[in-house]
Amino acid sequence: MLKKRSPLPHGGEGGANQNPTEWKKIVEKSHALVLVLPEYNHSFPGELKLLLDSLWDEYKGKAVGLVGVSAGTFSGARVVDHIKPVLIELKLHPIKESVNIARVAEAVDENGEFVNAKTTEYTENMIREISSVSSALSTLQK
Ligand SMILES: Cc1cc2nc3c(=O)[nH]c(=O)nc-3n(C[C@H](O)[C@H](O)[C@H](O)COP(=O)(O)O)c2cc1C
């Protein structure tokens, strides 16, 4: 038998506006976001969806960079693809240049640097794109 549940937070309702969360504070003060996404069963974690759904106005016109990570060899490619329609619906602007990191436990050395120089290159490229898309979006909103 189905039990009636409380509605999920949506459109800034359900708590996020009344009682500002850490997430709300972070999004409000950010010009752009980078989401690091562990892949779970070929998609994004449910907790991340709940977190994203808890805000609305705060996202408008912000660029988002995506980093997919996985414990094994698949490098989070599927989670990056799955999250994009959700972000677009939230009026965020996911950029094409994502970073994908396989075997995440071995990807960073003891100094916090990426072991694979290509990962550094892709990350720098992503940050550059976030910056230029962000600047373009800020002129559109004036
Ligand atoms: C329930 C579960 C499902 C997972 N599904 C995938 C998957 O579909 N693809 C993948 O590449 N890794 C998968 N993983 C590995 C996670 O991506 C890996 O654990 C994560 O990147 C590291 O974050 P964590 O330490 O928070 O688990 C899965 C892990 C768990 C526990």
The ligand as a Tripos MOL2 file, in Angstrom:
@<TRIPOS>MOLECULE
LIG
   31    33     1     0     0
SMALL
NO_CHARGES

@<TRIPOS>ATOM
      1 C1         25.8200    1.7350   -4.9300 C.3       1 LIG1
      2 C2         26.9880    2.1320   -5.8150 C.ar      1 LIG1
      3 C3         26.7810    2.2310   -7.1740 C.ar      1 LIG1
      4 C4         27.8350    2.6090   -7.9990 C.ar      1 LIG1
      5 N1         27.6250    2.7040   -9.3320 N.ar      1 LIG1
      6 C5         28.6400    3.0670  -10.1460 C.ar      1 LIG1
      7 C6         28.4210    3.1890  -11.5480 C.ar      1 LIG1
      8 O1         27.3480    2.9910  -12.0640 O.2       1 LIG1
      9 N2         29.4700    3.5610  -12.3280 N.ar      1 LIG1
     10 C7         30.7040    3.8140  -11.8020 C.ar      1 LIG1
     11 O2         31.6050    4.1170  -12.5860 O.2       1 LIG1
     12 N3         30.9350    3.7260  -10.4570 N.ar      1 LIG1
     13 C8         29.9330    3.3580   -9.6320 C.ar      1 LIG1
     14 N4         30.1320    3.2700   -8.2830 N.ar      1 LIG1
     15 C9         31.4250    3.6840   -7.7500 C.3       1 LIG1
     16 C10        31.3230    5.1570   -7.3160 C.3       1 LIG1
     17 O3         31.3330    6.0160   -8.4290 O.3       1 LIG1
     18 C11        32.4880    5.4770   -6.4020 C.3       1 LIG1
     19 O4         32.2060    4.8140   -5.2180 O.3       1 LIG1
     20 C12        32.6180    6.9820   -6.1820 C.3       1 LIG1
     21 O5         33.1340    7.5730   -7.3040 O.3       1 LIG1
     22 C13        33.5040    7.3230   -5.0210 C.3       1 LIG1
     23 O6         32.7300    8.0260   -4.1750 O.3       1 LIG1
     24 P1         32.2700    7.3940   -2.7620 P.3       1 LIG1
     25 O7         33.5500    7.2090   -2.0050 O.co2     1 LIG1
     26 O8         31.3960    8.4840   -2.2190 O.co2     1 LIG1
     27 O9         31.5510    6.1110   -3.0260 O.co2     1 LIG1
     28 C14        29.1090    2.8900   -7.4430 C.ar      1 LIG1
     29 C15        29.2910    2.8020   -6.0700 C.ar      1 LIG1
     30 C16        28.2460    2.4160   -5.2500 C.ar      1 LIG1
     31 C17        28.4910    2.3190   -3.7610 C.3       1 LIG1
@<TRIPOS>BOND
     1     1     2 1
     2     2     3 ar
     3     2    30 ar
     4     3     4 ar
     5     4     5 ar
     6     4    28 ar
     7     5     6 ar
     8     6     7 ar
     9     6    13 1
    10     7     8 2
    11     7     9 ar
    12     9    10 ar
    13    10    11 2
    14    10    12 ar
    15    12    13 ar
    16    13    14 ar
    17    14    15 1
    18    14    28 ar
    19    15    16 1
    20    16    17 1
    21    16    18 1
    22    18    19 1
    23    18    20 1
    24    20    21 1
    25    20    22 1
    26    22    23 1
    27    23    24 1
    28    24    25 2
    29    24    26 1
    30    24    27 1
    31    28    29 ar
    32    29    30 ar
    33    30    31 1
@<TRIPOS>SUBSTRUCTURE
     1 LIG1         1 GROUP 0 **** ****
